[in-house]
Every structure is written in structure tokens, then in C-alpha cells.
Amino acid sequence: MNSLKFSVSGMTCAACQSHVEKAVGSVEGVSEVSVSLLTNSMLVSFDSPADSKKICEAVSRAGYSASPADSSVKGRSSPRREPEDTEMPKLKKRLIASIALLIPLMYVSMGGIMWGWHMPSFLSEDPIAAGIYQLVLTSLIMVINQKFFISGFKGLINRSPNMDTLVAMGSSAAFIYSLWQLFEMSSLVMESKFDAARHCLHGLYFESAAMILALITVGKTLEARSKGKTTNAIKALMELAPKTAHVIRDGKEITIPAEELIAGEKFVVKPGESIPADGVVVSGESAVNESALTGESIPVDKTAGDRVSAATVNQNGALVCTASHVSGDTALDRIIEMVENAAATKAPIAKIADRVSGIFVPAVICIALITGAVWLLAGQAFGYALARAISVLVISCPCALGLATPVAIMVGSGQGAKNGVLFKTAAALESAGRTQIAVLDKTGTVTEGKPQATDIIPADGCDTATLLECALALEEKSEHPLAKAVTAKAEEMKITAVSAESFKALPGHGVSGTVGGKQAIGGNAALMEEKGLLGVKLKAEGERLSEEGKTPLYFALDNKMLGIIAVADVVKSDSLKAVNELKAMGIEVVMLTGDNSRTAKAIGSQVGIDHVVSDVLPADKESVVKKLSAYGKTAMVGDGINDAPALTSADTGIAIGAGAEVAIDAADVVLMNSRLSDVCAAIRLSRRTLKNIHENLFWAFFYNCIGIPLAAGLFIPIFGWELDPMFGAAAMSLSSFCVVTNALRLNMVDPTSPKKDRAGRKVILPENIFGVNDTNNKTEVKIMTKTLYVDGMMCQHCVSHVKKSLEAIDGVENADVDLEGKKAVITMTKDIKDDLIKDVVAEAGYTPLNIE
């Protein structure tokens, strides 16, 4: 499925958003449309190639305009530009001009005529002059705010009424009625009925027509100002991008704009400067502050071969780097794109507001007409009935409904980006907060993902230095990952050694060689027992280390044991804290690993994970996640290529940012750091955003449910509450402002702080969910697979029959039957004898062949 992004102009409320979505959704080939009122953008997904011209024409027919938001220029990604606020300056000018004209208008219409304030004699003595004075000022205000009328009546003509339609109808009704009253006054004056004409001045609603427009403009200005603040996170990220780069061309260093840097070119970064592009260090050493991207304030040391990212700051030494991703395609640009896309997409929670918005404006127009008719039938004057109808039109606010979700999504995703948590879509931001089960991959997620030497145990009569010298001499020639952990430990302790001669790898056992003219060996317990060197004490120590999930490496020199060096993939420093925080939030934690059960159990006990699933093949991770999803909303956290299927199948896939690109592409949420505690931050921020959305939706629905009946006069017979159209307009103008301001409170949320954590609805996983229980109240599982080749299957009915028969066996988790390959891949939670499997298939009427 492909996507196109468009910029849309002319939208003013949720009803506009709904009309654009319907119009584009009807275009052939379009499968999904998401329109953002907040960013005035549209994301269109399509199964078959869709013509962008047809999409723009569909938007135009609906009464709006659209253009493709294409960022590619001549094969090179163009740099992102900070979004310009062109609307705010126009609104300010309109507001100032409207208020400047409204003050003298209100002085005469309210102060002079209603309250007896001093007025110039030509106005106080001549009612026609006073009426014309109000007509002229109101007409000027209407001209200044003509956008309401153009957009409103255009929407009405296109059968897609919006908020501007309500404002335009309310203001026009007041103006036309007042104009008719003015003609009535002129007739009375011509008949010399001056007192009656002066009395008619009280029936003019020019000031209401003008005040409605002015107050709505005030609200729009406040709303635009607040909406501008919601994009501060994106603006701040864009400001991080360096403006210049020192590039080496023809052997000379020249300074150019950063956007002119080309991939493959070498550039120089001096101390204190921002790095202009993603690249690889060619020469030089320095510490780089990467807090702009990761939120981590501690600088990272960089040397030749290390990767650097654009917008990070070089702190001391000079670096020469080769550009790999340049302006428009850097890690910073991808972060900005994720934040923008999160705002452009739509959260599932917004659907209820969308459904209401689609019928809101027509419903309000009908209510206003019914209100006017009912008051007329009740015997009230036409002016009174009209005032009630106008109040209904101008108090109704579809904008609050339309902004309730996107403003919170924008602020929440921006706050996440500041803290190294990237939500790819609005749906991801919502789903993360509903997590009830967190499934953690072990390697690289709970643990560091690389072996480290954890224990050094010299044998009796040997010291640590001698043991490490022998180990270094042997292992520095080995390519095994465990060997690298040993050599790293030796280097850390500043141990040096002469390289071993006659080096030889012993597959499955270890290594051997000559050190200082003496025979040296290193490897597992089996190798030492074979040589007859392993004593009872060291053997016991090795077994103890194995129980802790560590790999003991034994070393001997000249047929004498030197000791043990234990190697393990150590737990991350924040893993225990993160698991405890997840539990405090009411989330069940499950760990998946392909490691053996002993290692898995040891790691699980170190970090307090109650459910451990071991010996899991990559394909089986997905089936485990799917099974857990039946018990509650599941988040899968991983970093490797083998985690991609599980990340995709989970309700929320969370990728560790330092992991494989495949995992990052498959995930819904990306953590820029490798900290497990950022999983808690992502869920915490999502929950606070969801709470904010609920508050906004409640306010939007509550406001309209109370405001419309109040404006219609429903409470007049009961409490005597009567709403003037001007106060209705004031309420409408503030409703959207309140929603946006409430969303801005998310900027004060600290997603790393657990102080306000509350346990959600907790899921209790059955003790035998994976088919095995242990006595320590932990679930430890071994997932196994067998492939059975079957003869005699002819159709999908046969496939279904074989699958059903196999899955009826106790211990079979899943049977994936392939008709073309004539085989069944059986996933089991316990070992099942081959004979039993064959018997079941034979009883089903098919011929079982070999089992692998």
C-alpha cells in the first residue's frame, strides 16, 4: 500500500475535515484517507495507483483546495522548512480592524440607545441616522470578515456546510432582519411617528451581527495562537538542523549551506559545531552530545568507524566524516517525519467525533429553524424568535469536536520526540496506553546484547593476572563472540600477553596453543574433563555460574588449571527498575528468548519477570504474542530482525532504536535510546495523552449538549435563563480555545517520572497458559517445532482435517499445514513422541512419512 501527502487549505472545522475525507474517499483506487484539521494536511493511502490530480479535483469539488506535499527535488531530498504561520498575521489584522469599528458601534447601539449614554446630537435626535450609523459600521466589519461568508455559503452551495456556515447564517440573519427594521423605521419617520421610530432602534440587531463576527475572530486568533504552540516540538527539531557544512572538495575545505552537501562527500566538524549530516567518522576522536536525538545528556565517544548523526554536537576534537544521509534524509528528518505523520494520521478514538461532525452542522441548522418556529408558535415576536435561532447557530461549535483528538496527539507525539520516544502514527500513540501485557525480547532489550566477562575465579596457587594473560594469549586469535568478551576484560585491566603460537580452534570445545613454550588450552568443562584436569572445586564453581545463566570458560597451562572466566550477556542497568515500573502500572511482563531454559530463568529472576518463555525460534515468537493477545492488549518490545514478525503481530510493536532497521520498520513505536525504561515512558505518555483526549471530548460534547438547549431557550420557562446571541458567540469562540489550551498541558508531563502512575485493569495470565508450570510460581516454557511430511492430501479440506487432528494432541500449540509442500510444521509446548503424531495422522486417513 502506497501513500501520498497533501496540503489542504480552506478547512475551518471538523465538518470541513469530514467533507474532504468523504470526497477523497470516493476517488477510485483510494483505500484510506486521514485529514488533519490541526496541520491542514491529508494522508491518502491507495491500493492501486491513484492520480494526485484527481484527488485535488475531488477536494476542489468539495469546496476546498489541495496540493501534493512533495519533498523530492531532482533525486535529492530537499531540506525541511519550518512551517510558516501565514494565518496568524491575517487574523491579527482582521481582529484589530474589527475591534476598532466595534467599539464605536457598541457605544451607540448599547451605551447610547440602551443605557442613555451621551451621543452626538445628530445620532440622538435622528433615529434614521443612528440606524444608518450602525448599518455602515456593521457592513464594514462584515467586509473585513468576509472569509466567514465566502467559506460558509460556499459550503452550503456544495452541500457541505461547516462552522463558517453557522456563523455566516447567524450574522446574516441578524443583519437582514435589522435592515428590514431600518426600512420600517424610515416609513414611520415619513409618517412623522418619531417616538415609534426611536422605539424600533431597540429592535435592531446590527451590533449582534458585528459582535458575532468579532468574537468568533477573537476565538479564531486565540485558537491559532494555541495551535501554533502545539507544533513547537517540530519547530524546535527543525531549528536543530545546522545551516552550514565544512566540506572537502578538490583537497580544499570550503563552507557551504548544509542542504548542498552530497552523500559520499567528506566534511569536517570542528569543536562546538553541529554535525551537518549523518555519516561515518574517517579520522579524529571526540565526544559527541547526542541529546538532541536521544534525550541522553552524557556525550558519546566517537572515533574512526563510528557513526554520527546530523544535529548532534561535536564537543572537543575535530572530526572528518563521510556523509551517508544528507539534508532531507537524516535521522533528524526521519524523526520530524514521524512526528508529522503522527499528527496527520487519525487515532481510533477520534472516530466517534468524526461521525458526529459529519452530521453536526446540518443538525444545528435544523434545530435553529425549529427553535425559531416554536417560539413564533408560542406567540413571541419575530425578533425574539430570531434571536433564539441565531443563538443556536452561533453557540454550536464543531471545531471543539474536531480539535479534541488531533491537538492532544500533536502535543503528545512532540513531547515523546523530546524524550527519545517516537510514535509513528496516532493509532500507535493510543494503543500503547492500553497495553496490559508487555512481551520483552531478552537479548538487546532486557540484556545488553553483547557478552561481557562477569567473574574471574583463579584456581588455587594462581593469581588473576596469570589467568588473564593466558586467556588473552589464546583468545585474541579467536573469532568467537565469547573470546571478544575475554580480551575486552583483559584490556580493561591493562593486561598484556605474548600471542599464542600453534593456535588451533577445537570446534565445540575451545582453543589450544603454545604460550611461552608451554601448552595452553581454554574451553568448556567437557574439554577439561577429557584432559583430566578439572577438579571438584572448579567444577562446582562452574556449575554454580551456569545456574546463574553464565558461560564458564576454563583455562589451563602446562597441564595445570589456572581458573575460570565466566562470560554472560549482562542485564541492562535499568531493566529491573523498568520491570518494576511496568508491574506498578498493572502490566503483566513476559520475557521471550531463544536461549536455553537455565539462562532464561536466571535472567528472569534477576529482573523480576514472572513469565519466561525459552527456546523460542523466531517463527514461534509471533505465535506466543498472538496467544497472549487473546488475554489482553499486548506490546512486543524487541530490537532484532527475528523480532519483526512478533512486532507486527502485537497490538503495539516497540523497537529499541539501536536495533536492526527491519525491527524499526516493523514497529509502531521507536525508542531512540536502548533503555528499557523508555518503554514505561512511552506507555505513561500514551496514557496521559488518552486522558487528555477524553477530557477534550467530554468538554466538546458537554459544551454543545448544554449550550444548544440554553441558546434555544429550553431553560427560559424553568429558570428564566435567556442567552443573547452575542454571549453565544463568545462561548463558541472560547470553546475551541479551551480544548487547545487543555492539550498544551501535556507539555508539562514528564514521561520518565513514575510519580503519577496508576495501575490499569490488570490481566491475570493463567499459570498453565503455555502448558508448563514450575514450583517457583513462574511460567517457564520450552517451545519446540517438528516438521511432518504427509502423503494423501488433495485439497484444502484435507489440509483442514490434518490441521484439526494434529492440534487436538495435548501439547500441540499450532499446526501449519502446507498442501503444496505436503508437510505440516507442528509447534509444541512439550516434547511429543513421533509415533503418537504419526498415529493421529494415520487415523485421520492420511499417510505419515518422515518427521524432522
Phi, psi and omega in degrees: 000130180257164181224148173233142179249137182232152169263134183240134177237156178101353180279139180234343183204180182296330179295321176299314180303316180295320181294319179296317180298317180295318182296313182287326180297338181275354180287136182298133179096341181279127181255333182206141179228134176228115182252132179251116176292328183294314184258001183051046180230165181218131178249119184246123176255141182216146179277317177249156183308127180248139181279120181298331179295318179296322179296315180296323178294322178296320178295319180297319179296332180281353177103015181229183178227149182217152176214146180298136177267074185268128182255000184266134180225115176050047175078357179239138178292127179279150182294148179285139178256141177295131183300127180273137178266092180275342184282321186299313179301321179295317180297321180298316179297316178299317183295314181298314180295320181295315181292322179300325179274331183289325183299307178295329178295313181291328179300317182282310187290324182258307183292308184285308186281318184275319188248002173077023177293159181295134176229158174303147186301324182293339177269322183285332184267333184245105181297328179293319179298318179296321180292317180294322177304313179294322180299315183294312182296319179295319179299319178297318179295323179292323177294317179300322182256035183298339182302323178301317184286319180296310181292318184294310182284332175295319177296322180294318179295322180277009181057037176222064183299148182226192181298321179298330177298316179297315180295313182297317180294318180295313181292319180295320180297316179295319182292313182295318178297318180294323178296319177297319177297323179295320176295322176298318179298318181297325177295317179295320179295320179296333178268010179063026177264071188292321180297317179295324179293318179297323179296327180294339178301329180289343181266001178280141179241026179301317182296329178292316179300317181287317182296322178303312181295318182294316181292321177295324177293321175301312180298318180296322180294313178298319180296315181296321179296316180291320178297325177299324179290333181292338179263012180300326181297317179294317180298318180297321178294319181294326180292340180289334184297125180294151184270332184231164177219143176263101186257148178261112179231129182055037177078001181245148177267120179233154180259127181227163172300140185302329182288347179269355178293136183250142178303135181100342179282153175268139178225156183250136176240118182270161180304134179088354182265156174277144179283127188279346183205163171287142181188191181236136180291128178266317178207159180100161177226143180193169171254133183244129177275112183256018185298333180299328182260323188253343185081357181272120187279341183284124180297152181250129179290136180233138175218182184306132180097344180278151179272145175234158183238148178299146177080356172276159190249126175282126190262324182229280184290160177279145180235141170248125186230158172255127183288131176249320177229123186255183186312127183100345183223018182275173177301322178298317179297322179292325177295314180299319180297320179297317180295318179295318180294325178299323179283329183282333179275174186239134177280146179306328182295340182281349186297323181295320178293323179296318180296320180291319183298326182298331182244001188297305186297312176302323180295319180294319179299318178296317179298318180298317179295318179295320180300311179300317181296318182296318180291327176293317179294334179281358176097007180280159179292158181300320180299319180294314180297321179295320179300320179294318181294317179297319179302319178297316181297315189273343179275336183291134185226096175287342181298317181301321178295316183290331183267346186307315183272309187298325180293320178293321178297315181298311181293317181297315180291326176294319178295324176296317180300323178298331184254017176077020178241116184249120176264122184288327182221166176296324179297323178294320179296324179285313186293327181300323181288344180265006183301131176243337179229124177254119179257119185250126169289144184284299189289121178085349179249299175278324180254173182291334179090003176217137184296145176223147176285122185252328183225138174235113184238098179290148175284164178303132179086004180234150178251169183298318182298316180296317179299314182290325178298316179293317181296318179296317180301320181281311191282341182292343177264356181268148178263359184292140180303325180292328179296321180297324178295321180293313181295325178296320179294320179296317178296321178300322181269012177056042176268135175240154181205156175282136181299143179290144175258162180052040182295139181213131175275137178248091185309129179081354183232309182162221182220162175214162179179183179248124180239116181061033179080003180245147180288126180236143176223151176214138180169207185273178183296324181300321179295316181292323178292323178297324179276354180072030184253342188279118179273171183296318185294311181291327178297318178295320179297318179297319179294323178296316179297321178297321178298333179274006179082017180256159179255111180279130176249123184261143179229140180221147179225125179056047177061028178228128181294131177263331179145196184235139167241117181268136181238139180206157171276101190284154180288140177297152185297333184256004185296315180299315179298317181295316180297318179296322179292320178298317179296320180296335178274005178081023183255130175283136183247128179235137177249130177251139177203151174273356180290167178292163186296327181295311180296316181300317181295320180296315179295317180301318181291329180294324184254001175079030177273128187274337182237115182240128178243115185250173178054038184267124174284155181309318181293333183280339180300320180297318181292324178295316180298318179297321180293319179293328181297339178289341182261344180170173179296126189245136173245128177256130180243121181205175182221352187256167177301322182289352178269348187304312179300319180292322178298322181289322185280341180288158175299323176224121176263126181240119182254136173288127187300333180278003184275192183290148181298327179298317179296319181295319179294325183281341187275161175266331181233136179241128177262117184294330177265172177259022181276130176292333180296340177290340173297316177298319180297319180296314180293320181296314180295321178298317180296319179292324178293318178299317179299318180295321178296317178299319178298316180296315179296319178300314181297315183298314180289318181298316181302311182290323180293329178269318186295317183295312177298324178296315180293326181288347179090019182295333183265359181297312180294335185269305184247352182079016181282121180234130185253121176287144179306328181294320178290329175297317179295321178297317180296318179298317184293332182271340186296313179294321179299320179295320180297313182293319180297321178297320179295327181294342177297339179297339178295341179269358181282132173258101185292347180272350183267126180271009188302321184257018179295138176231138179288126177279193178292114187276141176263130176258110179282133177301144181297333182254028184303325180256009174092354182225137174240146171242172188279353181266019180059032175236149178261114179240123191233143173245116179267129180232156176228147174225146178249119180252128177266130188236136176250148176108354179279130185242336186208180180293333176296319177297317179302313180297321181294314179296317180300314181297319181295316182291319183287350175281347179287133178297124180104347177275119181278318184200146175233115180259105187262128182248111182294317183293318181275355180055046182213164177227124176266115187256123176261126186233150175261358174205162183288130180239133183296143181300322182298321180297315180299315181295321180297318181297317180293321179296319179296333179281353176100018182235167185256111178283134178256226182277158178241132177250000000 
